[in-house]
């Protein structure tokens, strides 16, 4: 089965749901970086969750999910655009040691050691108006009862406090797949219930209870269609056309060149003098970009010409 996200609506209540299964998309991340098992699990769960949340974007753009703190892992980042193209990465602390991580290390131990960790979700439209800033929501990695123990809890906490939407998430990841299911209670009648019929006020509690019977082994071991039949075979449900997901990194040599131009000629030349070249690695796809002295000179000559400034004689090649 190809990587897919399936949306559905319960016909008797303003409740929507989604199931996503990532195999090839997830493997594209893992072949580029060798993550320790606990980090791999958390990053995979974030990737599934990011796809689930991005599927409801009302604009063409990108959802960026960041979780950061002061544990062995400094930051986890997943990006997903409105076409469900994803990329992900993890950044480690200077003292990070994969050997020191136990198999059963918890999320607070991994990234929220002091209790000051944060979850940041940024919604960045691709066609922003002049002066328009991306929307950003920030919540702590701790709730009223202490540190949140899972990515699902973190995002349920975020949706409740930042979006005022009752949301339940079930997430799992291993070395093969990253999977997830979302249920969300919509305000009012939801506005998109296809066949309202007689509204059932108990639907939300009932389907959440059914979702709560899912084990991680079931999530990882069964296809989404099988899970759906097991859970909701008695419910009246409307299915939308499934959407494919894929891995996609937006880095390019041109973008890296633009970053170097922003640093300025003096700064880049100092790196050239010290190392003989400038080397940049994309943290998402691990692509390596190298600029030698000639590349750098051409980069800044082209920049000067585009701005209508004649380059200095010593910079011509």
C-alpha positions as CSV (number, residue, x, y, z in Angstrom):
1,X,0.0,0.0,0.0
2,X,1.3,3.5,-0.9
3,X,1.8,6.1,1.8
4,X,-1.6,7.7,2.3
5,X,-3.7,9.9,4.5
6,X,-7.4,9.0,4.7
7,X,-10.0,11.6,5.9
8,X,-13.4,10.6,7.2
9,X,-16.5,12.2,8.8
10,X,-19.0,10.7,11.2
11,X,-22.4,11.4,9.6
12,X,-24.4,11.7,12.9
13,X,-22.1,14.2,14.7
14,X,-19.6,17.1,14.0
15,X,-16.7,14.7,14.4
16,X,-13.9,14.2,11.8
17,X,-11.0,11.9,11.7
18,X,-7.9,11.0,9.8
19,X,-5.6,7.9,9.5
20,X,-2.1,8.2,8.0
21,X,0.5,5.5,7.3
22,X,4.0,6.5,6.2
23,X,6.5,3.9,5.0
24,X,8.4,5.2,2.0
25,X,8.1,8.8,3.3
26,X,9.6,7.7,6.6
27,X,12.3,5.6,5.1
28,X,13.5,8.6,3.1
29,X,14.2,10.3,6.4
30,X,15.9,7.3,8.0
31,X,18.2,6.5,5.1
32,X,19.7,10.0,5.4
33,X,20.2,10.0,9.2
34,X,21.0,7.3,11.7
35,X,18.9,8.1,14.8
36,X,18.9,6.2,18.1
37,X,15.7,4.2,18.6
38,X,14.1,6.6,21.2
39,X,14.8,9.6,18.9
40,X,13.5,7.8,15.9
41,X,10.3,6.9,17.6
42,X,9.5,10.4,18.7
43,X,10.5,12.0,15.4
44,X,8.4,9.4,13.5
45,X,5.4,10.1,15.7
46,X,5.8,13.8,15.1
47,X,6.0,13.2,11.3
48,X,2.7,11.3,11.4
49,X,1.1,14.0,13.5
50,X,2.4,16.8,11.3
51,X,0.7,15.1,8.3
52,X,-2.5,14.7,10.2
53,X,-2.6,18.4,11.2
54,X,-1.4,19.6,7.8
55,X,-4.3,17.8,6.0
56,X,-6.7,20.4,7.4
57,X,-4.8,23.5,6.3
58,X,-7.1,26.0,4.6
59,X,-4.3,27.6,2.6
60,X,-1.4,26.8,0.4
61,X,1.7,26.7,2.6
62,X,3.6,24.9,5.3
63,X,3.0,23.7,8.8
64,X,6.2,23.6,10.9
65,X,6.3,21.6,14.1
66,X,9.2,22.2,16.5
67,X,9.7,20.7,19.9
68,X,12.7,22.0,21.8
69,X,14.2,21.8,25.3
70,X,17.4,21.1,27.2
71,X,17.7,17.3,27.3
72,X,20.0,15.1,25.2
73,X,17.9,16.3,22.2
74,X,17.8,20.0,21.7
75,X,15.2,20.2,19.0
76,X,12.9,18.1,16.8
77,X,11.6,19.6,13.6
78,X,9.0,18.4,11.1
79,X,7.8,20.4,8.1
80,X,4.8,19.4,6.0
81,X,3.2,21.5,3.2
82,X,-0.4,21.5,2.1
83,X,0.4,18.8,-0.5
84,X,1.6,16.5,2.2
85,X,5.3,16.7,1.3
86,X,7.3,16.1,4.5
87,X,10.8,16.4,5.8
88,X,12.2,16.0,9.4
89,X,15.3,16.4,11.5
90,X,16.7,16.2,15.0
91,X,19.4,18.3,16.7
92,X,21.3,17.1,19.6
93,X,23.0,18.8,22.6
94,X,26.8,19.1,22.6
95,X,26.9,16.5,25.4
96,X,24.7,14.0,23.5
97,X,25.7,10.4,23.6
98,X,23.6,7.7,21.8
99,X,25.1,5.0,24.1
100,X,23.8,6.8,27.1
101,X,20.1,6.6,25.9
102,X,18.2,3.7,27.2
103,X,15.6,1.9,25.0
104,X,12.8,3.1,27.3
105,X,13.8,6.7,27.8
106,X,10.8,9.0,28.2
107,X,9.9,12.1,26.2
108,X,10.6,14.4,29.3
109,X,14.0,12.7,29.8
110,X,14.8,13.1,26.1
111,X,14.0,16.8,25.5
112,X,12.4,18.3,28.6
113,X,14.9,17.6,31.4
114,X,14.3,20.9,33.3
115,X,10.6,21.2,32.5
116,X,11.1,24.2,30.3
117,X,10.6,22.6,26.9
118,X,8.2,24.0,24.4
119,X,6.1,22.9,21.4
120,X,5.9,25.5,18.6
121,X,3.6,25.1,15.6
122,X,4.0,27.7,12.8
123,X,1.6,28.1,9.9
124,X,3.4,29.8,7.0
125,X,1.3,30.6,3.9
126,X,3.2,30.6,0.7
127,X,1.5,33.7,-0.6
128,X,1.8,36.0,2.4
129,X,0.7,39.6,1.9
130,X,3.4,42.3,2.5
131,X,4.0,42.6,6.2
132,X,2.1,39.5,7.0
133,X,3.7,37.3,9.6
134,X,3.3,33.5,9.9
135,X,0.9,32.4,12.6
136,X,2.7,30.8,15.5
137,X,1.3,29.0,18.6
138,X,3.5,28.0,21.6
139,X,2.7,25.7,24.5
140,X,4.8,24.2,27.2
141,X,5.7,20.5,27.3
142,X,4.1,20.3,30.7
143,X,0.5,20.3,31.7
144,X,-1.3,20.9,35.0
145,X,-0.3,17.5,36.2
146,X,3.4,17.7,35.3
147,X,5.5,16.9,32.2
148,X,3.6,15.5,29.2
149,X,4.7,12.0,28.5
150,X,4.1,11.6,24.7
151,X,3.9,13.5,21.4
152,X,0.1,12.7,21.3
153,X,-0.4,14.4,24.8
154,X,1.7,17.4,23.7
155,X,-0.4,18.0,20.6
156,X,-3.7,17.3,22.3
157,X,-2.6,19.9,24.9
158,X,-1.7,22.3,22.0
159,X,-5.0,21.9,20.2
160,X,-7.0,22.4,23.3
161,X,-5.1,25.6,24.4
162,X,-4.2,27.2,21.1
163,X,-7.1,26.1,18.8
164,X,-9.9,25.4,21.4
165,X,-10.6,22.1,19.6
166,X,-11.1,18.8,21.4
167,X,-8.6,16.5,19.7
168,X,-7.4,12.9,20.3
169,X,-4.3,11.5,18.7
170,X,-2.9,8.0,18.6
171,X,0.7,7.8,17.2
172,X,3.4,5.1,16.8
173,X,6.7,4.7,14.9
174,X,9.4,2.1,14.5
175,X,12.2,1.5,11.9
176,X,9.6,0.6,9.3
177,X,6.6,2.8,9.6
178,X,5.2,6.0,11.2
179,X,1.5,5.9,11.7
180,X,-1.2,7.9,13.4
181,X,-5.0,8.5,13.8
182,X,-6.7,11.8,14.7
183,X,-10.2,12.4,15.9
184,X,-11.5,16.0,16.3
185,X,-14.7,17.4,17.6
186,X,-15.8,20.4,15.5
187,X,-17.6,23.4,16.8
188,X,-21.3,23.7,16.3
189,X,-22.5,21.4,13.5
190,X,-19.1,21.4,11.9
191,X,-20.5,22.8,8.7
192,X,-19.4,19.9,6.6
193,X,-21.4,16.9,7.9
194,X,-22.5,15.3,4.6
195,X,-25.6,13.5,5.9
196,X,-26.5,15.0,9.3
197,X,-29.6,12.9,9.8
198,X,-30.4,12.6,13.5
199,X,-27.4,14.1,15.5
200,X,-25.9,11.7,18.1
201,X,-24.5,13.6,21.1
202,X,-22.7,10.5,22.3
203,X,-20.6,10.0,19.1
204,X,-17.6,11.9,20.3
205,X,-17.2,10.0,23.6
206,X,-18.0,6.7,21.9
207,X,-15.4,7.0,19.1
208,X,-12.8,8.3,21.5
209,X,-13.4,5.2,23.7
210,X,-13.0,3.0,20.6
211,X,-9.8,4.7,19.6
212,X,-8.5,4.2,23.1
213,X,-8.6,0.4,22.5
214,X,-5.8,0.7,19.9
215,X,-2.4,-0.6,20.9
216,X,0.9,0.5,19.4
217,X,1.4,-3.0,18.0
218,X,-2.0,-2.8,16.2
219,X,-1.1,0.7,14.8
220,X,2.2,-0.5,13.5
221,X,1.1,-4.0,12.4
222,X,-2.2,-3.4,10.6
223,X,-3.1,-1.5,7.5
224,X,-5.2,1.7,8.1
225,X,-8.3,0.2,6.3
226,X,-8.1,-2.8,8.7
227,X,-7.9,-0.6,11.7
228,X,-10.8,1.5,10.6
229,X,-13.0,-1.5,10.1
230,X,-12.2,-2.9,13.5
231,X,-12.8,0.3,15.3
232,X,-15.8,1.9,13.5
233,X,-17.6,-0.9,11.7
234,X,-20.9,0.1,13.5
235,X,-20.6,3.8,12.7
236,X,-22.1,5.7,9.8
237,X,-19.0,7.2,8.2
238,X,-18.3,9.2,5.0
239,X,-14.8,8.7,3.5
240,X,-13.0,11.3,1.4
241,X,-10.6,10.5,-1.4
242,X,-7.2,9.4,0.1
243,X,-4.2,11.7,-0.4
244,X,-0.6,10.5,-1.0
245,X,2.3,11.7,1.1
246,X,6.0,11.9,0.1
247,X,9.4,13.0,1.3
248,X,10.6,16.3,-0.2
249,X,13.4,18.6,0.9
250,X,13.3,22.2,-0.4
251,X,17.1,22.8,-0.1
252,X,19.1,23.7,-3.2
253,X,22.5,25.0,-4.2
254,X,20.8,28.3,-5.2
255,X,19.2,28.7,-1.7
256,X,22.5,27.9,0.0
257,X,24.2,30.5,-2.2
258,X,21.6,33.0,-1.1
259,X,22.3,32.2,2.5
260,X,26.0,32.8,2.0
261,X,25.3,36.2,0.3
262,X,23.3,37.1,3.4
263,X,26.3,36.3,5.6
264,X,28.4,38.8,3.5
265,X,31.6,38.5,1.5
266,X,33.9,39.2,4.5
267,X,32.5,36.4,6.6
268,X,32.5,33.9,3.8
269,X,36.1,34.8,2.8
270,X,37.2,34.2,6.3
271,X,35.9,30.7,6.1
272,X,37.6,30.2,2.7
273,X,40.9,31.5,4.2
274,X,40.7,29.1,7.1
275,X,39.4,25.9,5.4
276,X,40.0,26.5,1.7
277,X,36.2,26.0,0.9
278,X,32.8,26.5,2.4
279,X,30.8,23.4,3.1
280,X,27.1,23.3,4.0
281,X,25.1,20.2,4.9
282,X,21.3,20.3,4.8
283,X,20.1,19.1,8.2
284,X,16.9,17.6,6.7
285,X,18.3,15.6,3.7
286,X,22.0,15.5,4.5
287,X,22.8,16.9,1.0
288,X,26.3,18.4,0.9
289,X,27.0,21.7,-0.8
290,X,30.6,22.9,-1.4
291,X,31.7,26.3,-2.6
292,X,35.4,26.8,-3.5
293,X,37.1,30.2,-3.8
294,X,36.0,30.5,-7.5
295,X,32.4,29.6,-6.6
296,X,32.3,32.2,-3.9
297,X,33.8,34.9,-6.1
298,X,31.3,34.2,-8.9
299,X,28.5,34.2,-6.3
300,X,29.3,37.7,-5.1
301,X,30.1,39.0,-8.6
302,X,26.7,37.9,-9.8
303,X,25.1,39.5,-6.8
304,X,26.9,42.8,-7.4
305,X,25.9,42.8,-11.1
306,X,22.3,42.0,-10.3
307,X,22.3,45.1,-8.0
308,X,23.9,47.2,-10.7
309,X,27.2,47.5,-8.9
310,X,30.5,47.0,-10.8
311,X,32.6,44.4,-9.1
312,X,36.1,45.4,-8.0
313,X,38.9,44.4,-10.4
314,X,40.4,42.0,-7.9
315,X,37.2,40.1,-7.8
316,X,37.0,39.4,-11.6
317,X,37.9,35.9,-12.8
